[in-house]
Every structure is written in C-alpha cells, then in structure tokens.
Amino acid sequence: MHNIETREFLLALGMVLFHSVFSLFVIMSSIWLCLALWFQEPLGWLMTRVLIGIWIAFALSILGIYISQHWFNRQTDVLIYVVFFLIGLFWYFALEARQDRDWNPEVAQVLTYQQQGDQVTLHKVRNFNWHADGSYDERWETRHFDLNQITGVNIITSYWMGPRIAHTLVSFDFANSKPLTFSIEIRKQKNEEFSTYGGFFRKYELSLIAADEQDLIYTRSNIRGEHVYFFPVNMSKSEIRALFEEYLRKANELNHQPKWYNSLTSNCTTLVFDMIRAISKRPLPTDYRLLASGYLPNYLYDLNAISHDLSMKQWYDIAYINPRVSHLKHLSSSQYSTLIRQGAPKPIPDK
C-alpha cells in the first residue's frame, strides 16, 4: 500500500513538472516567435501585427485549454501547439540572406580581391569623404598591398551606448602604404535604422568593409561623436599576415554566400575573435568580455596582447583618440592616422 502511494505521488509530481515545463515553453517560444514576426514583417506592417495578435490569442487559448482541459486532452493540446510552432520555425529558418536588396550606399559594395603570393589587390575599398552633417561623398577605390610590408595590427573600440558595448574594428599598418581598416557591420537597406534587438532575428545581413582609417574611424570620432579608443596589439608578423588573409577569406565567403548578422553570435567582435582564434598559435579562452565587447581591451590586456608597459587605466587614457582629433576638420588621411597613434607605444612584432 505504501509503495502504491509513493508511485502515485512520484507520477503526480512528474506530471506537474511536465505541465509546468510545457507551459513555460509555450510562453517563451511564443515571445520568440512574435518578436521574429515583428522584426521580419513577412506580411507587411499591418497584416503581420494581425498575425501576431492571432498567435497571442492562440497561445493563451492553448494555455487555457491546457489548464482547464475543457475541449481536448493534454496530449492533444501539446501536439497542436508543437505542430504550429514547428511551422513557425520552418518559416524562420527558411529565411535566406541575400545580396540583391536596395542597400544603403555605405554598404552597397562587396569587397573582392586578387592575391598572387605576397601581392594583394583589393577592390571596393571604401574611402568616403564625410561631412559634419553626416552626409558623404561616395568613393570606392582599388588598393594594392604587399603582405611582406605589414608592420602592425591595431584594435579600435568605438562606444556609442555606454561602457559595456562597443563596435570593434581592426586596422593593419604597412611600411609602404597607408593603413587599412576592416569593419564587420550590418548591411542596412536604404532608410533602414539599426536595432540591437532586430539583430537577434535575422533582420540584417553581414557586411565586411575594408576602408581608409579616415573613413571608418573618423566617422565615429568626428561625425557621430562616439568615444573611440585605439590599441596597438602584440602579435607576431606571421600571425598579423595570417589575420589579414583571414579577412580576405571572410570577404570571399560573404561574396559567394551572404550570411545573417546576429547581435549575440555573429557580430563585429565575435567574428573577429573567431578569425584570431583560427590563426593563433595558442588557445584563446572564451570570455564574457567577447559579448560585453566594451571590455574587449581588458580581455586582450589579460592575454598580454596589449603591452603591460602601461596599466590598463593608462592605456585607456592614451588610447582615447577623441581629444586629439574631434575638434579638427579637413584632416588628410595621413594626418588622421598619425594623430590617432600619438603617444601609444608601438609593439615590435616578432619575425
């Protein structure tokens, strides 16, 4: 008798746990699907919101039926919801990134290149002339680089919404030519605004921009008023070259197969980390600061990738470029690149 009561109690407890988990699943999956519909707008602005309203009513009715069991048994209740949610998942994961949208001019072109040994020719290098009101003169260039002439690499972090989140750029120094900066960005369509939350729901494609420093960095320090920091990074010469070539491979990959931007997993910091880890001679630990990208310099400092000749506080003081450039206008590309490096110890890469 005691054993029967124990089994019944455990069975009842198991059912309560199952029902609780299923109810939580309905709530969380409905929130996710409604947000995906909200940002994607597959039926246009109005009809998508009607569809969201219908789904909310459906989810609430499923929960109501599930709790009261007025019409169906619980097994049927589970099946009904799972089938409809799977249809929603199929729609979402069938969304394909594209190349043929009406793009914002800043990301309209796709970087391509040819490489013969140490010699690389890049096409569609951006070198816009930016004006104080945020407008610009479009200018796309072809540039040639000798990979034997790479002398350094730098991490630039640009803060626009507090200390935790920053946009990450990587700039390469050359002995015989101007620096080149790479930036992984969202590929916005014309008149489209950036949404951090939309970035979780396949709203934007990925774009890889190669540009003059006065374009990509000046835009942030002098036009948008972001807080920009410039950190020379300790890497061997072979690793710097390998990282540059990794960017070329990424450009080729995106040229042949467009991909989605994701605010969490495929963004300007995580993809840079993936490329660095691919070429690094030592294992790199995963760290929360790869997600809280504003603290990326601290992560690099802990790895000795940023020189310990200075404390981190001293580094932030020296690396902050805004006081040196934000009040100046009509800087040449070379003047701007010189000013943002002013005062920073330059690492000497290993052979």
C-alpha positions as CSV (number, residue, x, y, z in Angstrom):
1,M,0.0,0.0,0.0
2,H,2.8,2.4,0.9
3,N,4.6,1.6,-2.4
4,I,1.5,2.3,-4.4
5,E,1.0,5.7,-2.7
6,T,4.7,6.5,-3.3
7,R,4.4,5.7,-7.0
8,E,1.3,7.7,-7.4
9,F,2.9,10.7,-5.6
10,L,6.0,10.5,-7.9
11,L,3.8,10.2,-11.0
12,A,1.7,13.2,-10.0
13,L,4.9,15.1,-9.3
14,G,6.3,14.2,-12.7
15,M,3.1,15.3,-14.4
16,V,3.2,18.6,-12.5
17,L,6.8,19.2,-13.6
18,F,6.0,18.3,-17.2
19,H,3.0,20.6,-17.3
20,S,5.0,23.4,-15.8
21,V,7.8,23.0,-18.4
22,F,5.3,22.8,-21.3
23,S,3.5,26.0,-20.1
24,L,6.9,27.8,-19.8
25,F,7.8,26.5,-23.3
26,V,4.6,27.9,-24.7
27,I,5.2,31.3,-23.1
28,M,8.9,31.6,-24.1
29,S,8.5,30.2,-27.6
30,S,5.5,32.5,-28.3
31,I,7.5,35.5,-27.2
32,W,10.4,34.5,-29.5
33,L,8.1,33.9,-32.5
34,C,6.1,37.1,-32.0
35,L,9.4,39.1,-31.9
36,A,10.6,37.3,-35.1
37,L,7.4,38.2,-36.8
38,W,7.6,41.8,-35.5
39,F,11.0,42.4,-36.9
40,Q,10.6,40.4,-40.2
41,E,7.1,41.7,-41.1
42,P,6.6,38.8,-43.6
43,L,3.0,40.0,-44.4
44,G,3.7,43.8,-44.3
45,W,3.3,46.1,-41.3
46,L,-0.5,45.7,-40.7
47,M,-1.1,42.1,-41.5
48,T,2.0,41.0,-39.6
49,R,0.6,42.6,-36.5
50,V,-2.8,41.0,-37.1
51,L,-0.9,37.7,-37.3
52,I,0.9,38.4,-34.0
53,G,-2.4,39.1,-32.3
54,I,-3.8,35.8,-33.6
55,W,-0.8,33.9,-32.3
56,I,-1.0,35.5,-28.9
57,A,-4.7,34.6,-28.7
58,F,-3.8,31.1,-29.9
59,A,-1.1,30.7,-27.3
60,L,-3.3,31.9,-24.5
61,S,-6.1,29.6,-25.5
62,I,-3.7,26.7,-25.6
63,L,-2.6,27.6,-22.0
64,G,-6.2,27.9,-21.0
65,I,-7.2,24.6,-22.6
66,Y,-4.2,23.0,-21.1
67,I,-5.0,24.2,-17.6
68,S,-8.8,23.6,-17.7
69,Q,-9.0,20.7,-20.2
70,H,-12.4,21.9,-21.4
71,W,-12.1,20.7,-25.0
72,F,-9.1,18.4,-25.6
73,N,-7.0,16.1,-23.5
74,R,-3.5,17.3,-22.6
75,Q,-1.7,15.1,-25.1
76,T,-3.7,16.7,-28.0
77,D,-3.0,20.1,-26.5
78,V,0.7,19.6,-26.6
79,L,0.6,18.2,-30.2
80,I,-1.5,21.1,-31.5
81,Y,0.9,23.7,-30.2
82,V,4.1,21.9,-31.2
83,V,2.9,21.4,-34.8
84,F,2.1,25.1,-35.2
85,F,5.3,26.2,-33.6
86,L,7.3,23.9,-35.9
87,I,5.6,25.6,-38.8
88,G,6.8,29.0,-37.4
89,L,10.4,27.6,-37.0
90,F,10.4,26.3,-40.6
91,W,9.4,29.7,-41.9
92,Y,12.1,31.5,-39.8
93,F,15.0,29.1,-40.7
94,A,14.0,29.1,-44.3
95,L,14.7,32.9,-44.5
96,E,17.8,33.3,-46.7
97,A,20.3,36.1,-46.6
98,R,20.5,38.0,-49.9
99,Q,22.8,40.2,-51.9
100,D,20.2,41.9,-54.1
101,R,18.5,44.4,-51.8
102,D,18.3,48.2,-52.2
103,W,21.4,48.8,-49.9
104,N,22.4,51.9,-48.1
105,P,25.4,53.4,-50.1
106,E,27.8,52.8,-47.1
107,V,27.5,49.0,-47.5
108,A,26.3,48.8,-51.1
109,Q,29.6,47.3,-52.5
110,V,31.1,44.0,-51.8
111,L,34.9,43.7,-51.1
112,T,36.7,41.5,-53.6
113,Y,40.4,40.8,-54.1
114,Q,43.1,39.0,-56.1
115,Q,46.2,37.5,-54.5
116,Q,49.4,36.4,-56.1
117,G,51.8,35.3,-53.4
118,D,52.6,38.3,-51.2
119,Q,50.8,40.7,-53.5
120,V,47.2,41.5,-52.9
121,T,44.9,43.8,-54.8
122,L,41.6,44.8,-53.1
123,H,38.6,46.2,-55.0
124,K,35.8,48.2,-53.5
125,V,37.9,49.7,-50.6
126,R,35.7,52.5,-49.1
127,N,37.2,56.0,-48.8
128,F,34.2,58.2,-48.3
129,N,34.6,61.9,-47.6
130,W,32.4,62.6,-44.6
131,H,30.7,66.0,-43.8
132,A,29.8,67.4,-40.4
133,D,26.0,66.7,-41.0
134,G,26.7,63.0,-41.6
135,S,26.4,63.2,-45.4
136,Y,29.3,62.0,-47.5
137,D,30.9,61.8,-51.0
138,E,31.0,58.3,-52.2
139,R,34.4,57.0,-53.2
140,W,35.3,53.3,-53.7
141,E,38.9,52.5,-54.6
142,T,41.2,49.7,-55.7
143,R,44.3,49.4,-53.5
144,H,47.4,47.2,-53.7
145,F,49.3,45.7,-50.7
146,D,52.5,43.8,-50.2
147,L,52.0,41.4,-47.3
148,N,55.7,41.4,-46.6
149,Q,55.3,45.1,-45.7
150,I,52.8,44.6,-42.8
151,T,54.2,46.1,-39.7
152,G,51.5,46.0,-37.1
153,V,47.8,45.5,-36.2
154,N,45.5,47.5,-34.0
155,I,42.2,47.0,-32.3
156,I,39.8,50.0,-32.3
157,T,36.8,50.1,-30.0
158,S,34.1,52.7,-30.5
159,Y,31.5,53.2,-27.8
160,W,28.0,54.6,-28.5
161,M,25.8,53.2,-25.8
162,G,27.8,53.1,-22.5
163,P,30.9,51.2,-21.4
164,R,29.7,47.6,-22.0
165,I,29.1,47.6,-25.7
166,A,31.5,48.8,-28.4
167,H,31.9,48.4,-32.1
168,T,35.2,46.6,-32.9
169,L,37.4,47.5,-35.8
170,V,40.8,46.1,-36.8
171,S,43.4,48.2,-38.6
172,F,46.6,47.0,-40.3
173,D,49.8,49.0,-40.6
174,F,52.1,48.8,-43.7
175,A,55.6,50.1,-44.2
176,N,55.0,51.3,-47.7
177,S,51.3,52.3,-47.8
178,K,48.5,53.8,-45.7
179,P,46.9,51.7,-43.0
180,L,43.8,49.6,-43.9
181,T,40.9,49.1,-41.6
182,F,38.4,46.3,-41.6
183,S,34.9,46.5,-40.0
184,I,32.3,43.8,-39.8
185,E,28.9,45.6,-39.9
186,I,25.2,45.1,-40.5
187,R,24.3,45.6,-44.1
188,K,21.4,48.1,-43.9
189,Q,19.0,48.8,-46.6
190,K,18.2,52.4,-47.6
191,N,16.3,54.3,-44.9
192,E,16.7,51.4,-42.5
193,E,17.6,52.0,-38.9
194,F,19.8,49.8,-36.7
195,S,18.0,47.8,-34.0
196,T,20.0,45.7,-31.5
197,Y,17.0,43.5,-30.9
198,G,16.3,43.2,-34.6
199,G,19.9,41.8,-34.9
200,F,18.8,38.7,-33.0
201,F,16.1,37.9,-35.6
202,R,17.7,37.9,-39.0
203,K,16.8,41.4,-39.8
204,Y,20.3,42.3,-41.3
205,E,22.8,40.6,-43.5
206,L,26.5,40.8,-42.6
207,S,28.9,43.2,-44.4
208,L,32.7,43.3,-44.4
209,I,34.0,46.8,-45.1
210,A,37.7,47.5,-45.9
211,A,38.3,51.2,-45.7
212,D,40.7,54.1,-45.2
213,E,41.1,54.9,-41.5
214,Q,39.9,58.4,-42.1
215,D,36.6,56.9,-43.3
216,L,35.7,54.2,-40.9
217,I,37.3,55.7,-37.7
218,Y,36.8,59.4,-38.4
219,T,33.1,58.7,-39.0
220,R,32.8,57.6,-35.4
221,S,35.1,60.0,-33.6
222,N,34.3,63.2,-35.6
223,I,30.9,62.7,-37.2
224,R,28.8,60.5,-34.8
225,G,30.5,61.7,-31.6
226,E,31.3,58.2,-30.4
227,H,34.1,57.5,-27.9
228,V,36.9,55.8,-29.8
229,Y,40.0,54.0,-28.4
230,F,43.0,52.8,-30.4
231,F,45.1,49.9,-29.1
232,P,48.2,48.5,-30.8
233,V,48.2,44.8,-30.4
234,N,51.2,42.4,-29.8
235,M,51.2,39.7,-32.5
236,S,53.9,38.1,-34.4
237,K,54.4,39.2,-38.0
238,S,53.3,35.8,-39.3
239,E,50.1,36.0,-37.2
240,I,49.4,39.5,-38.4
241,R,49.7,38.4,-42.0
242,A,47.5,35.3,-41.3
243,L,44.8,37.5,-39.8
244,F,44.9,39.8,-42.8
245,E,44.4,36.8,-45.1
246,E,41.7,35.5,-42.8
247,Y,39.8,38.7,-43.5
248,L,40.3,38.1,-47.2
249,R,38.8,34.6,-46.8
250,K,35.9,36.1,-44.9
251,A,35.3,38.6,-47.7
252,N,35.4,35.8,-50.3
253,E,33.0,33.7,-48.2
254,L,30.4,36.6,-47.9
255,N,30.8,37.4,-51.6
256,H,29.7,33.8,-52.5
257,Q,27.3,33.1,-49.7
258,P,25.7,36.1,-47.8
259,K,25.1,35.5,-44.1
260,W,23.0,36.9,-41.4
261,Y,24.2,39.2,-38.7
262,N,23.4,38.2,-35.2
263,S,23.7,40.6,-32.2
264,L,25.0,37.8,-30.0
265,T,26.8,35.2,-32.0
266,S,27.8,36.8,-35.4
267,N,28.8,40.4,-34.7
268,C,31.7,42.7,-35.1
269,T,33.5,41.3,-32.0
270,T,32.7,37.5,-32.0
271,L,33.7,37.1,-35.7
272,V,37.0,38.9,-35.2
273,F,37.6,36.6,-32.2
274,D,36.8,33.6,-34.4
275,M,39.3,34.7,-37.0
276,I,42.0,35.4,-34.4
277,R,41.5,32.1,-32.8
278,A,41.7,30.4,-36.2
279,I,45.2,31.8,-36.8
280,S,46.5,31.9,-33.2
281,K,49.4,29.6,-32.2
282,R,47.9,29.3,-28.7
283,P,44.4,28.5,-27.4
284,L,42.3,31.6,-26.6
285,P,39.8,31.2,-23.7
286,T,36.2,32.1,-24.2
287,D,35.3,35.0,-22.0
288,Y,32.2,37.1,-21.2
289,R,34.0,40.1,-22.5
290,L,33.6,38.8,-26.0
291,L,29.9,39.5,-25.6
292,A,30.3,42.6,-23.4
293,S,32.5,44.0,-26.2
294,G,33.3,47.2,-24.5
295,Y,35.6,45.3,-22.2
296,L,37.5,43.6,-25.1
297,P,40.7,45.7,-24.4
298,N,40.8,44.4,-20.9
299,Y,40.5,40.8,-22.2
300,L,43.4,41.4,-24.6
301,Y,45.4,43.0,-21.8
302,D,44.9,39.9,-19.7
303,L,46.2,37.8,-22.6
304,N,49.3,40.1,-22.9
305,A,48.1,41.1,-26.4
306,I,48.2,44.7,-25.2
307,S,51.5,45.8,-23.7
308,H,52.0,45.6,-19.9
309,D,54.4,48.5,-20.1
310,L,51.3,50.6,-19.1
311,S,48.5,49.8,-16.7
312,M,45.0,49.4,-18.2
313,K,44.0,52.8,-16.8
314,Q,47.0,54.4,-18.5
315,W,46.1,52.6,-21.7
316,Y,42.6,53.9,-21.7
317,D,43.9,57.5,-21.2
318,I,46.4,57.2,-24.1
319,A,44.2,55.2,-26.4
320,Y,41.3,57.7,-26.3
321,I,41.6,59.5,-29.6
322,N,38.7,62.0,-29.4
323,P,40.7,64.8,-27.6
324,R,43.3,64.6,-30.3
325,V,41.0,64.6,-33.4
326,S,37.4,65.6,-32.6
327,H,38.0,69.3,-32.8
328,L,39.9,69.2,-36.0
329,K,38.5,69.5,-39.5
330,H,39.9,68.9,-43.0
331,L,42.5,66.4,-41.9
332,S,44.2,64.4,-44.5
333,S,44.2,60.6,-44.3
334,S,47.9,60.6,-43.2
335,Q,47.4,63.3,-40.6
336,Y,44.4,61.5,-39.1
337,S,46.3,58.2,-38.9
338,T,49.3,59.9,-37.3
339,L,47.1,61.6,-34.7
340,I,45.2,58.5,-33.5
341,R,48.6,56.7,-32.9
342,Q,50.0,59.6,-31.0
343,G,51.5,58.6,-27.6
344,A,50.8,54.9,-27.9
345,P,53.7,52.5,-27.5
346,K,54.2,50.7,-30.8
347,P,54.8,47.0,-30.4
348,I,57.6,45.4,-32.4
349,P,56.2,42.3,-34.0
350,D,58.2,39.1,-33.8
351,K,59.7,37.8,-37.1
